C-alpha cells in the first residue's frame, strides 16, 4: 500500500471545500447546542435553505448571484421561524425529534417531482456560478500545489473563500458570546428557569440563537453551491447534521476553535480511512463482501462512529472543551 498517497489524499480532503462546509455547519450548531443547549438535529435543513435559496433564485428565477445569496439567508431565517415558533417550548429530546423530521420533510419536498419546475426535483439544479469565479485570481484550468496536494484554480478559490468565511464566522460568534447577549444564552443552557425568573424572555433568546446558527449553516449551503455549481437534494441527507455534531464534539462544544479543528480532523480521518480501504480492496486485502465502494464507505463511517464512541468515553469534552461547558446528558 502507498501510505504516502493515503496521507496526501486525507490532507487534501481535510482542507477542501467540504471540510469548510462542515466547519460552518458545526459553528452554527455551536451557537445553538454548545452555547444555548438547543438540540437541533435538523441543521442540514438550513444548509439546504442556503443551497437551494441561491440555486433557485439564480437558475429558476434568473436573479443575480449577489441578490440570490442574501435571499438564501432570508430563507434560512424563515425556516428557523417556522421551525422554532411551535417547538422551542418543547423539552430537549422532543425538540430534537421535530427538527430532524422538519429537515427531512424539507429535503423530500425539494426533491419531489411536483417541485421539478422550481427545484429541479430529483435532478437538482446547475446554476451559473461564473460571477463568483470571475473574481478568482487563479486560472480555472490550472492546478495549484504539488502531487495529490493540488487543486484546480476554481476549487482553490472556493476553498480559500470557504475557510475565510469559517474564520469570519468564528470571530463573529466569539464576539457575540462575550457580549451580554451571549452570556444570556449560556445562562439558558445552564438553567432556563433562572433566566425566566430574572425577567428575560428565554423563548425569544432561543429563537435568536436558532436563527443565528441557522444562517451560519446556510452560509455553508451557499458555499456548497459555489464550490460544486450544483444543488442536489441527496447532498442534504440527515447524516450531514450528525457529521457536524461529530465535528463539534471532536473539537469541543462551546469553544472557539473546536469546530475548525474538529472539521479538519474529521475530514482527514474520514477521507484517510476511505483511501486506505480503497487501496486494501484493490490489493485483495479485504473479504469479498467489502469489495465495493458502497461497502467500504459504510465501513469507513462505522470506523468514524467507533472513534467517536471512544472519544465520548475517554474525553467527552473534546479536544478544546471543558467538562464545565458540556451539555451532553
ABEGO torsion letter per residue (X at the ends): XBAAAAAAAAAAAAABAAAAAAAAAAAAAAAAAAAAGBBBAAAAAAAAAAAAAAAAAAAAAGBBAAAAAAAAAAAAAAAAAAAAAAAAABBAAAAAAAAAAAAAAAAAAAABAAAAAAAGEAAEBBBBAAAAAAABABBAABBBEBEAABBBAAAAAAAAAAAAAAAAAAAAAAAAAABAAAAAAAAAAABAAAAAAAGBBAAAAAAAAAAAAAAAAAAAAAAAAAAAGBBBAAAABAAAAAAAAAAAAAAEBGBAAAAAAAAAAAAAAAAAAAAAAAAAAAAGABBAAAABAAAAAAAAAAAAAAAAAAAAAABAAEAABBAAABABX
